[in-house]
Amino acid sequence: MSDAVHVKICGLTDPDNVQAAVAAGARYVGFVFFPKSPRNVTFAQARALALCVPEGVAKVALTVDADDDMLHALTQEVPLDMLQLHGHETPARVTALRQRFGLPVMKAVGVAGPEDLAALDAYGKVADQLLVDAKPSADAMLPGGNGLSFDWRLIAGRRWACPWMLAGGLDAENVAAAIRLTGARQVDVSSGVEIAPGKKDAARINAFISAAQSATNTFPV
Ligand SMILES: O=C(O)c1ccccc1N[C@@H]1O[C@H](COP(=O)(O)O)[C@@H](O)[C@H]1O
């Protein structure tokens, strides 16, 4: 992996913001397939957005406890490079989906305290990537995308068997500190680049990517 921190902009719904993310240097763009989310897109919308994305930028589909029929239809209709599983998918389900759909799988794991770290070790052995996110509160409407961060000291300098991204409550103001503290080489953001739930803003996308890429990562690769 190159030295610059890789950025994923998640929950894109509009071609102008896809363009803004790509132009600013995003390495991943994420589309949300979860009806309760303000960032939910249909397969047709996602397909149109995906067709704006150049080679070299990974198109990630975020799903939550999706069944095989949904994933089959999704992968048939939308050109994708990665599946992001943001529900209660087990390690066995991660393994099965990698095999069935032939796409790399990134498994999101929510962290609130030290008791959550064992799950990262377990999923790190079966997933292609880990997304280390804040664990939502019990009454949260969404399993992610809540603008909630966690105590980054819990994972400072930790490593897993696969590459990983830091997520949860990141924005242009805190991303450099998060990178310095955790050693993250990849970061993911959704609400931190929005002006309202589900409404991304090109200036915020630019500011976030610029802050992430200029952050100094002092941890060895
Ligand atoms: O963004 C959403 O709407 C969403 C819905 C369901 C599951 C996950 C979702 N988003 C993911 O959560 C992280 C953190 O979000 P935020 O930056 O704290 O708002 C985000 O990067 C998405 O991958």
The ligand as an SDF file (V2000), in Angstrom:
LIG
                    3D

 23 24  0  0  0  0  0  0  0  0999 V2000
  -24.1430    5.4620    5.8390 O   0  0  0  0  0  0  0  0  0  0  0  0
  -25.1630    4.8020    6.1210 C   0  0  0  0  0  0  0  0  0  0  0  0
  -26.3010    5.2530    5.9440 O   0  0  0  0  0  0  0  0  0  0  0  0
  -25.0240    3.4350    6.6810 C   0  0  0  0  0  0  0  0  0  0  0  0
  -26.1640    2.6720    6.8450 C   0  0  0  0  0  0  0  0  0  0  0  0
  -26.0840    1.4000    7.3680 C   0  0  0  0  0  0  0  0  0  0  0  0
  -24.8600    0.8790    7.7500 C   0  0  0  0  0  0  0  0  0  0  0  0
  -23.7000    1.6320    7.6060 C   0  0  0  0  0  0  0  0  0  0  0  0
  -23.7590    2.9100    7.0770 C   0  0  0  0  0  0  0  0  0  0  0  0
  -22.6230    3.6820    6.9330 N   0  0  0  0  0  0  0  0  0  0  0  0
  -21.2880    3.2570    7.2400 C   0  0  0  0  0  0  0  0  0  0  0  0
  -20.9080    3.6940    8.5460 O   0  0  0  0  0  0  0  0  0  0  0  0
  -19.6400    4.3210    8.4870 C   0  0  0  0  0  0  0  0  0  0  0  0
  -19.5240    5.4050    9.5170 C   0  0  0  0  0  0  0  0  0  0  0  0
  -20.4040    6.4530    9.2010 O   0  0  0  0  0  0  0  0  0  0  0  0
  -20.1760    7.9490    9.7090 P   0  0  0  0  0  0  0  0  0  0  0  0
  -18.9900    8.5020    8.9650 O   0  0  0  0  0  0  0  0  0  0  0  0
  -19.9680    7.8790   11.1730 O   0  0  0  0  0  0  0  0  0  0  0  0
  -21.4340    8.6600    9.3460 O   0  0  0  0  0  0  0  0  0  0  0  0
  -19.5800    4.8910    7.0930 C   0  0  0  0  0  0  0  0  0  0  0  0
  -18.3120    5.1830    6.7170 O   0  0  0  0  0  0  0  0  0  0  0  0
  -20.2790    3.8520    6.2800 C   0  0  0  0  0  0  0  0  0  0  0  0
  -19.3730    2.8540    5.8470 O   0  0  0  0  0  0  0  0  0  0  0  0
  1  2  2  0
  2  3  1  0
  2  4  1  0
  4  5  1  0
  4  9  2  0
  5  6  2  0
  6  7  1  0
  7  8  2  0
  8  9  1  0
  9 10  1  0
 10 11  1  0
 11 12  1  0
 11 22  1  0
 12 13  1  0
 13 14  1  0
 13 20  1  0
 14 15  1  0
 15 16  1  0
 16 17  2  0
 16 18  1  0
 16 19  1  0
 20 21  1  0
 20 22  1  0
 22 23  1  0
M  END
$$$$
